[in-house]
């Protein structure tokens, strides 16, 4: 990835690491717990994407910059999270997760497209990049993953990734990336603000 996209990738890593650290704060973990949850959240989705794309070794092994970002953000949160009340941390977690979701939906799709993956496959990999780190975070913390709740979550990532892949056919990469981010973040933000969710299975009505 070139131009704007590497910066978006690093921003996504930092934001998702923060969400992992905020969950660690809610669970009252020690600094190692903060670093662990922050790191697996920050790089988990991208690692799975790179493995599926056949990257050997996974890029962060050769260049651990993203791991350093995760650890730094997590430890900073360990020393500062107590300044926010639990309700404030919950709101920050929700919005930071939405931001990371939108960033990774775009950068994950872009990286897959750069390797020559078909557009449909690239969109799926973008969704994986945007959601898998959060799945690992929630499982390790003993929470129900957000992707299994009724919230518009995976749908928002899919919309952003799809918009980016489609717009890449008609405009320059930076504009397509910003538009894809806006679609994903906008969908997730509206779901948070208005309480939108997907229909829930209600069983048979005999």
Secondary structure by P-SEA (a helix, b strand, c coil): cccaaaaaaaaaaaaaaaaaaaaaaaacccaaaaaaaaaaaacaaaaaaaaaaccccccccccaaaaaaaaaaaaaaaaccccccaaaaaaaaaaaaaaaaaaaaaaaaaaaaaacccaaaaaaaaaaaacaaaaaaaaaaccccccccccaaaaaaaaaaaaaaaacccccaaaaaaaaaaaaaaaaaaaaaacccccccccccc
